[in-house]
């Protein structure tokens, strides 16, 4: 019984814009931006924004999507899928597909970067060898 009351209290908990900004280490401007994009929907008490648990969860998902490099439009599409068809299953399937693609992209970039680093190391090694050769040559008389 006590855990049910705790869950109910947590679900009905509200947050101010500064509460969420502090918790997620973002600016209030960031939250207003996501609201303007329709990704967050706080209720209003005059000029004051009141965010619920749903907004808090959506913000966490938005920021996670940004951290893994998803475009905002795609994040919105995935987050919005929870509330409508195809629901959470479709949302999770879409997310997994996008994660697979993003992971493949990053692995390819890492391979490319590893190749560039190897090339830089080879050029630096050749330049050091040539510099050592030049410095080891006897001076040319004038």
N, C-alpha and C positions, 0 to 999 in steps of 0.2 A: 504494500500500500504506500509506504513511504517513497519507494523508488518511482512509483507512478506519479505521485505529487511532485517529486523532483523533476521528472521529465516534463510534466505539464508546466511547471514554473519556468523551466529552461526554454520551452517552446514559446512561451508568451513573453519572454524577456525582450526588452527593447533597448535600442542603442541610439545615442546621439551621433551626429556626424563626426564630432571630435573623438568619441569613444572608438568608432570603427577606424578612423584615421590613425589613431594611436596604436590600436591593436595590430593593424596590418602594415604599419609604418609607411603610410601613403599620405598625400596631402588631401585636405578637404576639397581642393579643386579637382583632384582625381575622382573623388566620389561624385562630385557634381557632374563631371564629364560622363561617367558611366550612367548616371541618372538621365542626362540629356540624350544618351544613346539608347535609352529604354532598357538598359540591362539591370538597373536597380530601380525599385519603385517604393521609396519611403512614403509613409503617410505624413500629413502635415498638421501641425498645431500652430496656426498663424504662419510665421516665417520659419518656424523650427521644423527640421526634418526628423522624423522618427523612423528608425530602421528596425525591422523585425529579424527574427532568426532566418527567415527565407533570404532576406537581403544579405545577411552576414554570410550565409552559405554560398550564395551566388558570387559575392565578392571574393571569397576564398577560391572558388573555381576559376573566376576570371583571372585572378593574379597568378594562379598555377598555370593556366593556359599561356599567359604572357611569358612566364619564366621558361617554359619549354619551347617558346618561339612560335606559337600559333598566331595567325593574324586575328585581329579583333572580330572581324565578321564571322570567322569560323568558330571562335570562342562563343560568340553570341548564339550561333546556330546550335552548337552542342548543348550549351546551358539551357536554351529555350526548349530543347527536345524533351526535357524532363516533364514539363507541364502539359504537353500535348502528345498526339500520336507521333512517333511510335512509342513514346514513354521512355522509362529508364533503360529498358533492354536496348532499344534503338539508340539511345544516347550513349550507352556504354560500348555498343558495337561500333558506332561512328567514332567515338573517342579512341578505341583501340586501333582502328584502321588509320586514323590520323597520327597516332603515336608511332605506329610501324613505319609510315612514310617519313615522318620527321626523324626517326632514328636512322633510317636508311640514308637520308640526306646528310645527317651529321657524321655518320661513318664515312661517307664519300668525301666530305670536307676534311675530316681528320686524315684520311689517306692522302688527299691532295696536300695538306699542310705538312704531313710527315715527309712527302716527296720534296717539297720546297725546302724544308729544314736540311734534308740530306744534301740537296744541291748547294745550299748556302755553306754547309760544312765543307763540301768539296772545293768550292771556289775559295773559301777562306784558307783551307789547307794549301792549295796551290799558290795563293798569294803569299803566304808565310814562307813557303819553300823558295819562291822567287826572291823575296825580300832578303832571306838569309844568304842566297847566292850572291846578290848584289853587294851586300855588306861584307861578305867574305873576300870579294875581289880586291886585289891591291889597287891603291889609288892610281889614277892615270896622271903621269907627270905633265906639268903645264909648260 
